[in-house]
């Protein structure tokens, strides 16, 4: 075309110019033929190794070609894509009682009494508080709902066969492992009615953090949902390759997915696939999304390097149609535990299924069988908090060769039939008394709580009044007010200590002077507090009345006998080897302990009384181990005792049994005094109370 264009554009050229152009074109064609011929001979010489090889042309596609594909699915029967995840908006369980409560055991200590969260009635730590491993038992007040051994980070779920949980849950946390030295670590009471502010997700309740609840009015609300990321690496190139790096980053948390994988599983021929499952726990109560990126780097057999990255982002929308709880009532949630993946066994190489290339009249190729899957080792389920376990205590395996049982019995004072029928004292004094018992609480006159007329009762403080804390004692002197020299009590009394006013079997005077001194030198400069107290009971007088730094606990008169707020109960522990008619099943008693909510004796350890005792089949330990506890009958209260007996067989098998005692003291239909909150009775002597006279 160029030659023709030149002729058309240059008609004035002479014939000699035409000849010159023709010669030039002939030379170009000769050069082209020479180059083609040279390429031919170069290829021939290279094949016969008769000359130095020339570099092959650069391919448009590198030989090493790797692809990674990551998917996310729920770990449940639906196996649904993670895009269906929604954040929980009903953080508070309220409106109706739950049927299921699930907690994460964190081994955290109790909060202070003033910091108890709504829904937690009480919490007490013992012996340093909960440990990283623990035995947890939860009772509904009548029976044990769960009794299991756990490690920090484990989930503990409480249910009652689909029924609504009872109003109160008693949570007992013991040191694990049994043996000769059982230790109670924490006792708490949780109000599970979900009334008022209710229970709140991610809130800490002592050693337990609430993470999941189910009830009929709010449905299923779970903060932590198990999910699994599946990472598939495929060799898409024409040469074999070896995976050298496979890393994932989930919300900034990096993980080497090749940790623990056999090198043989990382070799991929053309079309083969390596699969790695990555179970984690999705947080659904904090609004956090899930940002996952996976990067693979491989080396081809020819030395080339190739890599690929895939990302999967999951934004959890707020569930629609469910109102969020008011911020003003929801306590600040505890910091949720971070996502910590489990380390599952790798899935072995499985050849990918290539796209078929249609070839006429060619039969289907015989498929190459997949590499058989190795038997995976057992792995722990994913946890939601990192755990740094301490030394694992010795815990012999439970076996059928050891049987031991314990039953806890309560024996009341003689005037009562049983501990459930104990009625409160007639706490209003009805006539003049022979004695009065007081407790020294300390504190100034503003602590007074009684209904005596101010013209009869008087109180004056000096030097700030009596102390209220510390291991201190004060000197207390109680006399008549008429100057008759009658001394009803004189002596040092420690804080929380008791003392009694008496008159040698005679009636106390109608009024007494009670003076509290800093020392036993009873001079005016040492006075801390002085009072005039009416003691004839002609004015309304109740047990638990407070007069400055002292409180009335008992009185004794002809009409009512001896009346006190406190009674002593005896707890007995019946221990039995439950095997019968088999001499081979002797049991050795290792330990006996009981966690109670009695004010003066929360943890009872009777191991010293029973350890080492051997019981033949069907034999009961005699004498029965007992302990005496004191309770306050002026207050209506439910008392509990959770008892654990541990033993072992002669050949070393370990066994354990628990029992739960529960009774309510001060059960009566009588009204409760609105001022004192004590049960109120007419001033008449109850049957069985001895009368003490002059």
Secondary structure, 3 states (H helix, E strand, C coil): CHHHHHHHHCCCCCHHHHHHHHHHHHHHHHHHHHHHHHHHHHHHHHHCCCCCCCCCCCCCCCCCCEEEEEEEEECCCCCCEHHHCEECCCCEECCCCEEEEEEEECCCCCCCHHHCCCCEEEEEECCCCCCCEEEEEEECCCCEEEEEEEECCCEEEEEECCECCCCEEEEEEEECCCCCCCCEEEEEEEECCCCCCCEECCCEECCEEEEEEEECCCEEEECEEEEEEEEEEEECCCCCEEEEEEEEEECCEEEECCCCCCHHHHEECCCEEEEEEEEEEEECCCCCCEEEEEEEEEEECCCCEEEEEEEEEECCEECCCCCCCCCCCCCCCCCCCCCECCCCCCEEEEECCCCCCCCCCCCCCCCCCCCCCCCCCCCCCCECCCCCCCCCCCCCCECCCCCCEEEEEEECCCCCCCHHHCCCCCCECCCCCCEEEEEECCECHHHCECCCCCCCCEEEECCCCECCCCCCEEEEEEEECCCCCCEEEEEEEECCCEEEEECCCCCCCCEEEEEEECCCCCCHHHEEEEEEEECCCCCCCECCCEECCEEEEEEEECCCEEEECEEEEEEEEEEECCCCCCCCCCEEEEEEEEEECCCCCCEEECHHHHCCCEECCCCECCCCEEEEEEEECCCCEEEEEEEEEEEEECCCCEEEEEEEEEEEECCCCCCECCCCCCECCCCCCCCCCCCCCC
